[in-house]
Amino acid sequence: MRARSVIAIDGPVGSGKSTVAGRLAQRLGFECINTGAMYRAVAMAARATNLSAGDPRAEEKLIELLARARIEFAGGKILLDGRDVSGTIVEPEIGELASQLSTLRAVRERMRELQRKAGDRGGVVMEGRDIGTAVFPDADFKFFLDARPEVRAERRYRELRERGVPIAREEVLAQLLERDRRDRGRELAPLKAADDAIVIDTSELSVEEVVSTIAERVATRSSAI
């Protein structure tokens, strides 16, 4: 038995799960683990070696790369081989490569191993796309956030513009729909709500409203145990 809970928050890009997970963890005094950042760190390491998902030897090369790469969280930052890459991994190109590489078994198995190791002690809010279904199917609490595609695309567009990334709204929506197609259709751990997850449509909700909804459900069930 874990001394503290594991809270899994899944959902597609733009659903608000990263922001919600961070604020929820802060409210509960938990650690927040952004698994998407881990996949993006892998993509950065792969790009540095000119490795692409279309390489016929991609999985073989990735096994070697993952064996020597150090991917860690420290102080809310994602580190790749000891270097803070938090600001670089938000680039659309890195996100696209991460999505492609995440379909490969070698990547998912290694990431799942690292994610379980990071969260198995409990006291974590872990967000991603397959936390409640594949990484922590035994999570104490499972939530799946979603929103209409156009709402998610607008959120993502604003986020990228705030970070100085030049991109058109139409391009953001096209990339988002392609990510959805790839994430939901992949053979390994496809994006979907766990059977016992609480699904929350965030289209018309503020971040604080979503955080409060989740925190209240966690508190209610915890007090009843």
N, CA and C atoms as a LAMMPS dump frame, in Angstrom:
ITEM: TIMESTEP
0
ITEM: NUMBER OF ATOMS
675
ITEM: BOX BOUNDS ff ff ff
-5.0000000000000000e+02 5.0000000000000000e+02
-5.0000000000000000e+02 5.0000000000000000e+02
-5.0000000000000000e+02 5.0000000000000000e+02
ITEM: ATOMS id mol type element x y z
1 1 1 N 0.841 -1.199 0
2 1 2 C 0 0 0
3 1 3 C 0.881 1.256 0
4 2 1 N 0.496 2.26 -0.812
5 2 2 C 1.224 3.518 -0.823
6 2 3 C 0.762 4.378 0.359
7 3 1 N 1.705 5.115 0.917
8 3 2 C 1.358 6.002 2.024
9 3 3 C 0.53 7.175 1.529
10 4 1 N 0.765 7.598 0.267
11 4 2 C 0.04 8.719 -0.318
12 4 3 C -0.483 8.32 -1.695
13 5 1 N -1.463 9.048 -2.178
14 5 2 C -2.16 8.679 -3.409
15 5 3 C -1.376 9.005 -4.679
16 6 1 N -1.735 8.275 -5.736
17 6 2 C -1.315 8.599 -7.099
18 6 3 C -2.563 9.098 -7.815
19 7 1 N -2.478 10.304 -8.361
20 7 2 C -3.594 10.891 -9.103
21 7 3 C -3.195 10.948 -10.572
22 8 1 N -3.947 10.261 -11.417
23 8 2 C -3.658 10.223 -12.856
24 8 3 C -4.58 11.189 -13.582
25 9 1 N -3.987 12.041 -14.413
26 9 2 C -4.769 12.971 -15.229
27 9 3 C -4.365 12.79 -16.685
28 10 1 N -5.277 12.286 -17.488
29 10 2 C -5.018 12.069 -18.907
30 10 3 C -5.862 13.007 -19.756
31 11 1 N -5.5 13.089 -21.034
32 11 2 C -6.288 13.897 -21.951
33 11 3 C -5.47 14.306 -23.156
34 12 1 N -6.137 14.774 -24.194
35 12 2 C -5.443 15.196 -25.41
36 12 3 C -4.767 16.549 -25.237
37 13 1 N -3.959 16.932 -26.21
38 13 2 C -3.274 18.228 -26.178
39 13 3 C -4.307 19.35 -26.135
40 14 1 N -4.037 20.353 -25.288
41 14 2 C -4.923 21.496 -25.198
42 14 3 C -6.1 21.323 -24.267
43 15 1 N -6.185 20.179 -23.599
44 15 2 C -7.318 19.947 -22.697
45 15 3 C -7.13 20.65 -21.355
46 16 1 N -5.922 21.151 -21.117
47 16 2 C -5.635 21.868 -19.879
48 16 3 C -4.999 21.021 -18.805
49 17 1 N -4.631 19.783 -19.139
50 17 2 C -4.183 18.859 -18.1
51 17 3 C -2.861 19.275 -17.448
52 18 1 N -1.941 19.88 -18.2
53 18 2 C -0.656 20.264 -17.606
54 18 3 C -0.831 21.362 -16.57
55 19 1 N -1.589 22.394 -16.93
56 19 2 C -1.829 23.494 -16
57 19 3 C -2.617 23.024 -14.795
58 20 1 N -3.651 22.241 -15.043
59 20 2 C -4.486 21.719 -13.953
60 20 3 C -3.661 20.841 -13.02
61 21 1 N -2.863 19.944 -13.594
62 21 2 C -2.055 19.036 -12.779
63 21 3 C -1.089 19.809 -11.891
64 22 1 N -0.461 20.845 -12.46
65 22 2 C 0.486 21.636 -11.688
66 22 3 C -0.167 22.335 -10.513
67 23 1 N -1.319 22.949 -10.747
68 23 2 C -2.007 23.678 -9.674
69 23 3 C -2.613 22.731 -8.65
70 24 1 N -3.095 21.597 -9.125
71 24 2 C -3.646 20.608 -8.198
72 24 3 C -2.56 20.08 -7.273
73 25 1 N -1.409 19.762 -7.844
74 25 2 C -0.291 19.259 -7.044
75 25 3 C 0.125 20.29 -5.999
76 26 1 N 0.152 21.551 -6.405
77 26 2 C 0.517 22.618 -5.471
78 26 3 C -0.496 22.707 -4.33
79 27 1 N -1.77 22.585 -4.669
80 27 2 C -2.826 22.675 -3.649
81 27 3 C -2.742 21.514 -2.662
82 28 1 N -2.437 20.319 -3.17
83 28 2 C -2.415 19.128 -2.316
84 28 3 C -1.064 18.882 -1.648
85 29 1 N -0.044 19.624 -2.075
86 29 2 C 1.296 19.371 -1.556
87 29 3 C 1.916 18.137 -2.165
88 30 1 N 1.5 17.807 -3.39
89 30 2 C 2.017 16.65 -4.116
90 30 3 C 3.082 17.097 -5.126
91 31 1 N 3.786 16.14 -5.685
92 31 2 C 4.718 16.407 -6.776
93 31 3 C 3.961 16.245 -8.094
94 32 1 N 4.236 17.124 -9.046
95 32 2 C 3.61 17.036 -10.366
96 32 3 C 4.61 16.466 -11.364
97 33 1 N 4.196 15.437 -12.081
98 33 2 C 5.062 14.817 -13.085
99 33 3 C 4.396 14.915 -14.443
100 34 1 N 5.01 15.682 -15.332
101 34 2 C 4.514 15.886 -16.686
102 34 3 C 5.178 14.865 -17.603
103 35 1 N 4.468 13.795 -17.915
104 35 2 C 5.085 12.729 -18.713
105 35 3 C 5.292 13.146 -20.164
106 36 1 N 4.478 14.105 -20.632
107 36 2 C 4.686 14.592 -21.995
108 36 3 C 6.048 15.229 -22.144
109 37 1 N 6.509 15.895 -21.082
110 37 2 C 7.83 16.523 -21.113
111 37 3 C 8.916 15.466 -21.248
112 38 1 N 8.686 14.287 -20.679
113 38 2 C 9.669 13.209 -20.778
114 38 3 C 9.793 12.729 -22.223
115 39 1 N 8.644 12.595 -22.903
116 39 2 C 8.68 12.186 -24.308
117 39 3 C 9.346 13.253 -25.17
118 40 1 N 9.112 14.512 -24.826
119 40 2 C 9.737 15.589 -25.579
120 40 3 C 11.257 15.615 -25.36
121 41 1 N 11.685 15.268 -24.16
122 41 2 C 13.122 15.192 -23.89
123 41 3 C 13.757 14.085 -24.734
124 42 1 N 13.049 12.965 -24.888
125 42 2 C 13.528 11.893 -25.76
126 42 3 C 13.647 12.407 -27.189
127 43 1 N 12.648 13.175 -27.614
128 43 2 C 12.666 13.729 -28.974
129 43 3 C 13.855 14.664 -29.158
130 44 1 N 14.178 15.439 -28.136
131 44 2 C 15.337 16.327 -28.231
132 44 3 C 16.623 15.526 -28.386
133 45 1 N 16.746 14.467 -27.594
134 45 2 C 17.94 13.626 -27.675
135 45 3 C 18.032 12.966 -29.053
136 46 1 N 16.874 12.545 -29.577
137 46 2 C 16.848 11.904 -30.894
138 46 3 C 17.223 12.899 -31.982
139 47 1 N 16.692 14.112 -31.891
140 47 2 C 16.991 15.124 -32.91
141 47 3 C 18.47 15.476 -32.921
142 48 1 N 19.084 15.477 -31.748
143 48 2 C 20.506 15.803 -31.656
144 48 3 C 21.37 14.786 -32.391
145 49 1 N 20.832 13.572 -32.57
146 49 2 C 21.581 12.531 -33.288
147 49 3 C 21.007 12.296 -34.685
148 50 1 N 20.123 13.228 -35.129
149 50 2 C 19.484 13.139 -36.461
150 50 3 C 18.67 11.861 -36.629
151 51 1 N 18.09 11.389 -35.535
152 51 2 C 17.276 10.175 -35.585
153 51 3 C 15.823 10.564 -35.804
154 52 1 N 15.158 9.921 -36.76
155 52 2 C 13.753 10.199 -37.045
156 52 3 C 12.934 8.928 -36.891
157 53 1 N 11.61 9.106 -36.715
158 53 2 C 10.723 7.95 -36.546
159 53 3 C 10.684 7.095 -37.803
160 54 1 N 11.013 7.683 -38.952
161 54 2 C 10.977 6.937 -40.206
162 54 3 C 12.227 6.124 -40.485
163 55 1 N 13.225 6.268 -39.641
164 55 2 C 14.465 5.496 -39.805
165 55 3 C 14.159 4.016 -39.618
166 56 1 N 14.541 3.153 -40.587
167 56 2 C 14.258 1.715 -40.448
168 56 3 C 14.896 1.088 -39.217
169 57 1 N 15.929 1.714 -38.683
170 57 2 C 16.592 1.204 -37.481
171 57 3 C 16.273 2.073 -36.26
172 58 1 N 15.147 2.804 -36.339
173 58 2 C 14.806 3.762 -35.278
174 58 3 C 14.738 3.109 -33.907
175 59 1 N 14.02 1.98 -33.794
176 59 2 C 13.87 1.357 -32.475
177 59 3 C 15.2 0.87 -31.926
178 60 1 N 16.003 0.275 -32.796
179 60 2 C 17.317 -0.22 -32.37
180 60 3 C 18.188 0.927 -31.863
181 61 1 N 18.18 2.046 -32.591
182 61 2 C 18.977 3.201 -32.194
183 61 3 C 18.43 3.843 -30.916
184 62 1 N 17.108 3.842 -30.801
185 62 2 C 16.497 4.437 -29.62
186 62 3 C 16.792 3.642 -28.359
187 63 1 N 16.849 2.34 -28.474
188 63 2 C 17.193 1.505 -27.311
189 63 3 C 18.566 1.907 -26.791
190 64 1 N 19.512 2.118 -27.716
191 64 2 C 20.858 2.537 -27.327
192 64 3 C 20.833 3.935 -26.725
193 65 1 N 20.069 4.837 -27.351
194 65 2 C 19.988 6.219 -26.877
195 65 3 C 19.365 6.279 -25.481
196 66 1 N 18.26 5.554 -25.29
197 66 2 C 17.556 5.579 -24.017
198 66 3 C 18.363 4.94 -22.89
199 67 1 N 19.251 4.035 -23.245
200 67 2 C 20.067 3.364 -22.234
201 67 3 C 21.081 4.323 -21.615
202 68 1 N 21.472 5.33 -22.382
203 68 2 C 22.493 6.245 -21.865
204 68 3 C 21.953 7.639 -21.515
205 69 1 N 20.753 7.981 -22.008
206 69 2 C 20.191 9.307 -21.723
207 69 3 C 19.654 9.371 -20.298
208 70 1 N 19.882 10.49 -19.62
209 70 2 C 19.342 10.713 -18.28
210 70 3 C 18.213 11.739 -18.37
211 71 1 N 16.997 11.297 -18.054
212 71 2 C 15.837 12.181 -18.094
213 71 3 C 15.288 12.277 -16.679
214 72 1 N 15.295 13.5 -16.124
215 72 2 C 14.935 13.684 -14.718
216 72 3 C 14.086 14.937 -14.526
217 73 1 N 13.339 14.963 -13.42
218 73 2 C 12.622 16.159 -12.987
219 73 3 C 13.341 16.714 -11.772
220 74 1 N 13.493 18.038 -11.744
221 74 2 C 14.124 18.677 -10.59
222 74 3 C 13.595 20.096 -10.469
223 75 1 N 12.959 20.4 -9.346
224 75 2 C 12.448 21.743 -9.131
225 75 3 C 11.46 22.205 -10.183
226 76 1 N 10.651 21.274 -10.67
227 76 2 C 9.661 21.625 -11.682
228 76 3 C 10.216 21.73 -13.083
229 77 1 N 11.492 21.391 -13.261
230 77 2 C 12.123 21.465 -14.572
231 77 3 C 12.444 20.065 -15.092
232 78 1 N 12.497 19.926 -16.413
233 78 2 C 12.867 18.652 -17.022
234 78 3 C 14.321 18.747 -17.449
235 79 1 N 15.103 17.775 -17.024
236 79 2 C 16.538 17.774 -17.324
237 79 3 C 16.877 16.621 -18.261
238 80 1 N 17.684 16.925 -19.259
239 80 2 C 18.2 15.915 -20.171
240 80 3 C 19.705 15.889 -20.003
241 81 1 N 20.207 14.775 -19.459
242 81 2 C 21.639 14.639 -19.174
243 81 3 C 22.153 15.814 -18.329
244 82 1 N 21.329 16.21 -17.348
245 82 2 C 21.727 17.261 -16.423
246 82 3 C 21.472 18.673 -16.915
247 83 1 N 20.979 18.832 -18.129
248 83 2 C 20.743 20.16 -18.713
249 83 3 C 19.255 20.479 -18.727
250 84 1 N 18.906 21.679 -18.284
251 84 2 C 17.504 22.101 -18.267
252 84 3 C 17.038 22.355 -19.702
253 85 1 N 16.057 21.574 -20.146
254 85 2 C 15.548 21.73 -21.512
255 85 3 C 14.077 22.153 -21.504
256 86 1 N 13.602 22.648 -20.36
257 86 2 C 12.195 23.007 -20.207
258 86 3 C 11.732 24.02 -21.242
259 87 1 N 12.581 24.974 -21.584
260 87 2 C 12.195 26.008 -22.531
261 87 3 C 12.243 25.569 -23.967
262 88 1 N 13.065 24.578 -24.266
263 88 2 C 13.255 24.143 -25.655
264 88 3 C 12.226 23.114 -26.078
265 89 1 N 11.777 22.273 -25.176
266 89 2 C 10.891 21.172 -25.554
267 89 3 C 9.495 21.626 -25.978
268 90 1 N 9.177 22.921 -25.779
269 90 2 C 7.845 23.408 -26.168
270 90 3 C 7.759 23.69 -27.664
271 91 1 N 8.871 23.636 -28.391
272 91 2 C 8.849 23.903 -29.825
273 91 3 C 7.921 22.913 -30.527
274 92 1 N 7.088 23.399 -31.472
275 92 2 C 6.172 22.511 -32.194
276 92 3 C 6.868 21.33 -32.867
277 93 1 N 8.073 21.557 -33.38
278 93 2 C 8.8 20.48 -34.053
279 93 3 C 9.161 19.361 -33.079
280 94 1 N 9.507 19.75 -31.855
281 94 2 C 9.839 18.751 -30.84
282 94 3 C 8.583 17.973 -30.451
283 95 1 N 7.466 18.686 -30.32
284 95 2 C 6.204 18.023 -29.986
285 95 3 C 5.789 17.028 -31.054
286 96 1 N 5.974 17.398 -32.313
287 96 2 C 5.603 16.508 -33.408
288 96 3 C 6.489 15.26 -33.42
289 97 1 N 7.798 15.44 -33.226
290 97 2 C 8.706 14.293 -33.199
291 97 3 C 8.411 13.409 -31.989
292 98 1 N 8.104 14.023 -30.858
293 98 2 C 7.771 13.246 -29.655
294 98 3 C 6.535 12.386 -29.907
295 99 1 N 5.544 12.947 -30.588
296 99 2 C 4.329 12.201 -30.9
297 99 3 C 4.635 11.011 -31.803
298 100 1 N 5.51 11.21 -32.759
299 100 2 C 5.885 10.125 -33.672
300 100 3 C 6.664 9.027 -32.936
301 101 1 N 7.627 9.444 -32.116
302 101 2 C 8.458 8.464 -31.412
303 101 3 C 7.67 7.705 -30.349
304 102 1 N 6.611 8.334 -29.833
305 102 2 C 5.83 7.689 -28.774
306 102 3 C 5.059 6.47 -29.268
307 103 1 N 4.984 6.285 -30.581
308 103 2 C 4.306 5.109 -31.125
309 103 3 C 5.217 3.881 -31.116
310 104 1 N 6.502 4.082 -30.845
311 104 2 C 7.474 2.983 -30.877
312 104 3 C 7.533 2.274 -29.524
313 105 1 N 7.535 0.956 -29.564
314 105 2 C 7.507 0.158 -28.341
315 105 3 C 8.686 0.449 -27.419
316 106 1 N 9.885 0.591 -27.988
317 106 2 C 11.073 0.819 -27.164
318 106 3 C 10.937 2.093 -26.336
319 107 1 N 10.362 3.126 -26.936
320 107 2 C 10.196 4.395 -26.232
321 107 3 C 9.148 4.27 -25.13
322 108 1 N 7.993 3.71 -25.441
323 108 2 C 6.912 3.612 -24.469
324 108 3 C 7.305 2.735 -23.288
325 109 1 N 7.992 1.632 -23.548
326 109 2 C 8.381 0.731 -22.456
327 109 3 C 9.363 1.406 -21.511
328 110 1 N 10.341 2.131 -22.078
329 110 2 C 11.324 2.804 -21.235
330 110 3 C 10.686 3.95 -20.452
331 111 1 N 9.823 4.72 -21.104
332 111 2 C 9.159 5.821 -20.424
333 111 3 C 8.234 5.306 -19.321
334 112 1 N 7.533 4.228 -19.595
335 112 2 C 6.648 3.656 -18.584
336 112 3 C 7.448 3.22 -17.358
337 113 1 N 8.604 2.635 -17.596
338 113 2 C 9.481 2.21 -16.493
339 113 3 C 9.91 3.411 -15.646
340 114 1 N 10.328 4.495 -16.302
341 114 2 C 10.771 5.685 -15.584
342 114 3 C 9.611 6.36 -14.853
343 115 1 N 8.444 6.37 -15.491
344 115 2 C 7.283 7.016 -14.895
345 115 3 C 6.792 6.256 -13.665
346 116 1 N 6.774 4.949 -13.734
347 116 2 C 6.355 4.165 -12.577
348 116 3 C 7.354 4.334 -11.423
349 117 1 N 8.614 4.381 -11.759
350 117 2 C 9.636 4.576 -10.736
351 117 3 C 9.465 5.936 -10.059
352 118 1 N 9.129 6.955 -10.866
353 118 2 C 8.981 8.311 -10.337
354 118 3 C 7.742 8.459 -9.456
355 119 1 N 6.681 7.7 -9.773
356 119 2 C 5.437 7.895 -9.052
357 119 3 C 5.033 6.808 -8.092
358 120 1 N 5.757 5.702 -8.041
359 120 2 C 5.321 4.534 -7.279
360 120 3 C 5.264 4.77 -5.775
361 121 1 N 5.995 5.763 -5.305
362 121 2 C 5.975 6.042 -3.861
363 121 3 C 4.718 6.796 -3.449
364 122 1 N 3.981 7.338 -4.456
365 122 2 C 2.763 8.075 -4.157
366 122 3 C 3.031 9.545 -3.914
367 123 1 N 1.969 10.279 -3.599
368 123 2 C 2.105 11.71 -3.395
369 123 3 C 2.399 12.446 -4.682
370 124 1 N 1.846 11.941 -5.809
371 124 2 C 2.118 12.553 -7.109
372 124 3 C 0.828 12.773 -7.894
373 125 1 N 0.849 13.832 -8.683
374 125 2 C -0.15 14.056 -9.714
375 125 3 C 0.602 13.835 -11.028
376 126 1 N 0.249 12.781 -11.742
377 126 2 C 0.951 12.449 -12.981
378 126 3 C 0.013 12.645 -14.156
379 127 1 N 0.45 13.453 -15.12
380 127 2 C -0.412 13.728 -16.26
381 127 3 C 0.219 13.275 -17.558
382 128 1 N -0.641 12.841 -18.469
383 128 2 C -0.16 12.365 -19.753
384 128 3 C -1.301 11.914 -20.631
385 129 1 N -1.054 10.836 -21.363
386 129 2 C -2.079 10.318 -22.258
387 129 3 C -2.464 8.87 -21.953
388 130 1 N -1.636 8.185 -21.174
389 130 2 C -1.946 6.778 -20.868
390 130 3 C -1.651 6.439 -19.417
391 131 1 N -1.72 7.437 -18.542
392 131 2 C -1.371 7.198 -17.139
393 131 3 C -2.378 6.26 -16.478
394 132 1 N -3.666 6.567 -16.619
395 132 2 C -4.691 5.752 -15.979
396 132 3 C -4.933 4.417 -16.642
397 133 1 N -4.484 4.253 -17.883
398 133 2 C -4.722 2.996 -18.604
399 133 3 C -3.497 2.096 -18.652
400 134 1 N -2.292 2.667 -18.756
401 134 2 C -1.097 1.841 -18.951
402 134 3 C -0.023 2.028 -17.887
403 135 1 N 0.239 3.259 -17.48
404 135 2 C 1.334 3.505 -16.529
405 135 3 C 0.903 3.165 -15.109
406 136 1 N -0.238 3.728 -14.679
407 136 2 C -0.766 3.442 -13.341
408 136 3 C -2.229 3.032 -13.436
409 137 1 N -2.499 1.835 -13.961
410 137 2 C -3.882 1.365 -13.995
411 137 3 C -4.449 1.179 -12.586
412 138 1 N -3.551 1.155 -11.585
413 138 2 C -3.975 1.023 -10.193
414 138 3 C -3.943 2.363 -9.454
415 139 1 N -3.949 3.468 -10.203
416 139 2 C -3.933 4.796 -9.574
417 139 3 C -5.123 4.947 -8.641
418 140 1 N -4.926 5.684 -7.563
419 140 2 C -5.99 5.881 -6.58
420 140 3 C -7.119 6.737 -7.145
421 141 1 N -6.757 7.688 -8.006
422 141 2 C -7.746 8.563 -8.637
423 141 3 C -7.388 8.723 -10.109
424 142 1 N -8.403 8.674 -10.962
425 142 2 C -8.183 8.825 -12.399
426 142 3 C -9.144 9.86 -12.965
427 143 1 N -8.583 10.801 -13.718
428 143 2 C -9.386 11.825 -14.365
429 143 3 C -8.97 11.923 -15.828
430 144 1 N -9.928 12.205 -16.681
431 144 2 C -9.659 12.385 -18.111
432 144 3 C -10.262 13.718 -18.52
433 145 1 N -9.382 14.659 -18.917
434 145 2 C -9.829 15.983 -19.328
435 145 3 C -9.944 16.039 -20.848
436 146 1 N -10.97 16.696 -21.325
437 146 2 C -11.164 16.83 -22.77
438 146 3 C -11.82 18.183 -23.041
439 147 1 N -11.843 18.582 -24.294
440 147 2 C -12.509 19.818 -24.711
441 147 3 C -12.685 19.756 -26.217
442 148 1 N -13.538 20.605 -26.74
443 148 2 C -13.755 20.634 -28.177
444 148 3 C -12.453 20.986 -28.893
445 149 1 N -12.19 20.385 -30.071
446 149 2 C -10.935 20.627 -30.794
447 149 3 C -10.627 22.102 -31.02
448 150 1 N -11.636 22.902 -31.399
449 150 2 C -11.373 24.313 -31.669
450 150 3 C -10.985 25.069 -30.405
451 151 1 N -11.522 24.646 -29.265
452 151 2 C -11.155 25.264 -27.989
453 151 3 C -9.722 24.891 -27.628
454 152 1 N -9.4 23.644 -27.79
455 152 2 C -8.046 23.18 -27.478
456 152 3 C -7.017 23.84 -28.39
457 153 1 N -7.354 23.994 -29.672
458 153 2 C -6.435 24.614 -30.621
459 153 3 C -6.187 26.08 -30.266
460 154 1 N -7.235 26.778 -29.85
461 154 2 C -7.077 28.189 -29.467
462 154 3 C -6.194 28.32 -28.227
463 155 1 N -6.365 27.425 -27.27
464 155 2 C -5.512 27.446 -26.081
465 155 3 C -4.047 27.222 -26.452
466 156 1 N -3.837 26.249 -27.31
467 156 2 C -2.468 25.927 -27.728
468 156 3 C -1.855 27.071 -28.523
469 157 1 N -2.664 27.702 -29.364
470 157 2 C -2.191 28.837 -30.168
471 157 3 C -1.73 29.98 -29.251
472 158 1 N -2.554 30.302 -28.259
473 158 2 C -2.202 31.387 -27.34
474 158 3 C -0.941 31.059 -26.553
475 159 1 N -0.818 29.815 -26.141
476 159 2 C 0.368 29.385 -25.388
477 159 3 C 1.632 29.551 -26.228
478 160 1 N 1.569 29.138 -27.483
479 160 2 C 2.736 29.246 -28.364
480 160 3 C 3.076 30.702 -28.668
481 161 1 N 2.056 31.522 -28.88
482 161 2 C 2.3 32.939 -29.163
483 161 3 C 2.931 33.626 -27.962
484 162 1 N 2.481 33.277 -26.752
485 162 2 C 3.055 33.863 -25.548
486 162 3 C 4.526 33.504 -25.403
487 163 1 N 4.888 32.359 -25.951
488 163 2 C 6.288 31.925 -25.889
489 163 3 C 7.096 32.399 -27.091
490 164 1 N 6.464 33.204 -27.938
491 164 2 C 7.18 33.767 -29.072
492 164 3 C 7.319 32.848 -30.258
493 165 1 N 6.511 31.794 -30.323
494 165 2 C 6.58 30.857 -31.448
495 165 3 C 5.668 31.366 -32.562
496 166 1 N 6.224 31.699 -33.739
497 166 2 C 5.41 32.204 -34.849
498 166 3 C 4.65 31.069 -35.54
499 167 1 N 3.335 31.076 -35.426
500 167 2 C 2.533 30.009 -36.012
501 167 3 C 1.103 30.515 -36.215
502 168 1 N 0.447 30.017 -37.248
503 168 2 C -0.923 30.44 -37.553
504 168 3 C -1.924 29.552 -36.824
505 169 1 N -3.093 30.119 -36.527
506 169 2 C -4.145 29.349 -35.866
507 169 3 C -4.496 28.092 -36.655
508 170 1 N -4.594 28.238 -37.98
509 170 2 C -4.972 27.111 -38.832
510 170 3 C -3.963 25.976 -38.729
511 171 1 N -2.688 26.346 -38.632
512 171 2 C -1.638 25.332 -38.523
513 171 3 C -1.715 24.61 -37.182
514 172 1 N -2.01 25.367 -36.137
515 172 2 C -2.137 24.765 -34.807
516 172 3 C -3.277 23.752 -34.798
517 173 1 N -4.409 24.118 -35.373
518 173 2 C -5.559 23.211 -35.402
519 173 3 C -5.24 21.958 -36.207
520 174 1 N -4.57 22.124 -37.355
521 174 2 C -4.218 20.972 -38.194
522 174 3 C -3.277 20.029 -37.45
523 175 1 N -2.287 20.596 -36.751
524 175 2 C -1.34 19.777 -35.986
525 175 3 C -2.068 19.051 -34.857
526 176 1 N -2.988 19.76 -34.198
527 176 2 C -3.726 19.168 -33.078
528 176 3 C -4.575 17.986 -33.546
529 177 1 N -5.261 18.143 -34.66
530 177 2 C -6.098 17.059 -35.176
531 177 3 C -5.259 15.854 -35.588
532 178 1 N -4.065 16.12 -36.136
533 178 2 C -3.177 15.016 -36.51
534 178 3 C -2.659 14.314 -35.265
535 179 1 N -2.329 15.088 -34.226
536 179 2 C -1.878 14.481 -32.968
537 179 3 C -2.985 13.616 -32.378
538 180 1 N -4.214 14.121 -32.41
539 180 2 C -5.35 13.356 -31.9
540 180 3 C -5.472 12.027 -32.64
541 181 1 N -5.376 12.107 -33.96
542 181 2 C -5.516 10.897 -34.789
543 181 3 C -4.43 9.886 -34.434
544 182 1 N -3.204 10.363 -34.295
545 182 2 C -2.085 9.467 -33.999
546 182 3 C -2.193 8.902 -32.586
547 183 1 N -2.515 9.761 -31.611
548 183 2 C -2.58 9.325 -30.215
549 183 3 C -3.717 8.333 -29.974
550 184 1 N -4.861 8.595 -30.578
551 184 2 C -6.009 7.719 -30.358
552 184 3 C -5.934 6.441 -31.176
553 185 1 N -5.188 6.475 -32.28
554 185 2 C -5.155 5.324 -33.167
555 185 3 C -3.947 4.425 -33.041
556 186 1 N -2.967 4.823 -32.202
557 186 2 C -1.771 3.996 -32.105
558 186 3 C -2.084 2.651 -31.451
559 187 1 N -1.298 1.644 -31.801
560 187 2 C -1.517 0.296 -31.282
561 187 3 C -1.149 0.188 -29.813
562 188 1 N -0.066 0.868 -29.431
563 188 2 C 0.425 0.778 -28.057
564 188 3 C -0.176 1.889 -27.195
565 189 1 N -0.893 1.507 -26.156
566 189 2 C -1.437 2.456 -25.178
567 189 3 C -2.086 3.664 -25.836
568 190 1 N -3.129 3.462 -26.625
569 190 2 C -3.793 4.599 -27.279
570 190 3 C -4.439 5.53 -26.269
571 191 1 N -4.596 6.79 -26.675
572 191 2 C -5.241 7.77 -25.819
573 191 3 C -6.719 7.442 -25.668
574 192 1 N -7.142 7.212 -24.444
575 192 2 C -8.548 6.977 -24.145
576 192 3 C -8.748 7.086 -22.642
577 193 1 N -9.971 7.331 -22.248
578 193 2 C -10.271 7.401 -20.823
579 193 3 C -10.322 6 -20.244
580 194 1 N -9.712 5.811 -19.085
581 194 2 C -9.82 4.521 -18.4
582 194 3 C -11.285 4.282 -18.05
583 195 1 N -11.659 3.027 -17.981
584 195 2 C -13.06 2.688 -17.699
585 195 3 C -13.559 3.302 -16.395
586 196 1 N -12.656 3.454 -15.428
587 196 2 C -13.051 3.988 -14.122
588 196 3 C -12.616 5.433 -13.911
589 197 1 N -12.27 6.119 -15.018
590 197 2 C -11.859 7.52 -14.904
591 197 3 C -13.071 8.446 -14.881
592 198 1 N -12.926 9.571 -14.21
593 198 2 C -13.943 10.617 -14.217
594 198 3 C -13.607 11.556 -15.373
595 199 1 N -14.512 11.677 -16.335
596 199 2 C -14.284 12.507 -17.516
597 199 3 C -14.823 13.915 -17.265
598 200 1 N -13.983 14.915 -17.546
599 200 2 C -14.371 16.315 -17.346
600 200 3 C -14.175 17.083 -18.636
601 201 1 N -15.239 17.678 -19.163
602 201 2 C -15.161 18.535 -20.344
603 201 3 C -14.772 19.931 -19.87
604 202 1 N -13.591 20.383 -20.265
605 202 2 C -13.068 21.667 -19.783
606 202 3 C -13.357 22.819 -20.735
607 203 1 N -14.147 22.568 -21.778
608 203 2 C -14.385 23.587 -22.815
609 203 3 C -14.847 24.918 -22.235
610 204 1 N -15.762 24.866 -21.289
611 204 2 C -16.357 26.094 -20.732
612 204 3 C -15.934 26.346 -19.29
613 205 1 N -14.906 25.647 -18.832
614 205 2 C -14.471 25.781 -17.443
615 205 3 C -13.129 26.494 -17.34
616 206 1 N -12.948 27.249 -16.273
617 206 2 C -11.652 27.874 -16.007
618 206 3 C -10.732 26.835 -15.376
619 207 1 N -9.445 27.128 -15.354
620 207 2 C -8.486 26.218 -14.729
621 207 3 C -8.846 26.005 -13.265
622 208 1 N -9.189 27.085 -12.573
623 208 2 C -9.503 26.984 -11.15
624 208 3 C -10.755 26.139 -10.907
625 209 1 N -11.716 26.235 -11.803
626 209 2 C -12.929 25.427 -11.665
627 209 3 C -12.618 23.938 -11.808
628 210 1 N -11.747 23.604 -12.754
629 210 2 C -11.378 22.199 -12.956
630 210 3 C -10.579 21.693 -11.758
631 211 1 N -9.609 22.499 -11.292
632 211 2 C -8.801 22.111 -10.133
633 211 3 C -9.687 21.878 -8.92
634 212 1 N -10.627 22.778 -8.687
635 212 2 C -11.521 22.651 -7.526
636 212 3 C -12.399 21.413 -7.63
637 213 1 N -12.893 21.122 -8.842
638 213 2 C -13.73 19.942 -9.053
639 213 3 C -12.96 18.67 -8.702
640 214 1 N -11.714 18.586 -9.178
641 214 2 C -10.906 17.4 -8.907
642 214 3 C -10.541 17.316 -7.431
643 215 1 N -10.109 18.438 -6.859
644 215 2 C -9.701 18.449 -5.448
645 215 3 C -10.856 18.032 -4.544
646 216 1 N -12.071 18.492 -4.864
647 216 2 C -13.238 18.135 -4.057
648 216 3 C -13.541 16.641 -4.139
649 217 1 N -13.416 16.076 -5.333
650 217 2 C -13.665 14.64 -5.498
651 217 3 C -12.625 13.819 -4.737
652 218 1 N -11.363 14.265 -4.798
653 218 2 C -10.297 13.554 -4.08
654 218 3 C -10.545 13.632 -2.577
655 219 1 N -10.895 14.823 -2.099
656 219 2 C -11.131 14.985 -0.658
657 219 3 C -12.328 14.188 -0.19
658 220 1 N -13.393 14.184 -0.988
659 220 2 C -14.612 13.446 -0.612
660 220 3 C -14.358 11.973 -0.505
661 221 1 N -13.668 11.408 -1.51
662 221 2 C -13.429 9.977 -1.489
663 221 3 C -12.397 9.588 -0.441
664 222 1 N -11.395 10.444 -0.254
665 222 2 C -10.354 10.136 0.74
666 222 3 C -10.939 10.102 2.145
667 223 1 N -11.865 11.015 2.43
668 223 2 C -12.453 11.06 3.773
669 223 3 C -13.393 9.88 4.015
670 224 1 N -13.853 9.254 2.919
671 224 2 C -14.784 8.139 3.055
672 224 3 C -14.064 6.809 3.2
673 225 1 N -12.752 6.806 2.915
674 225 2 C -11.986 5.548 2.978
675 225 3 C -11.62 5.224 4.434
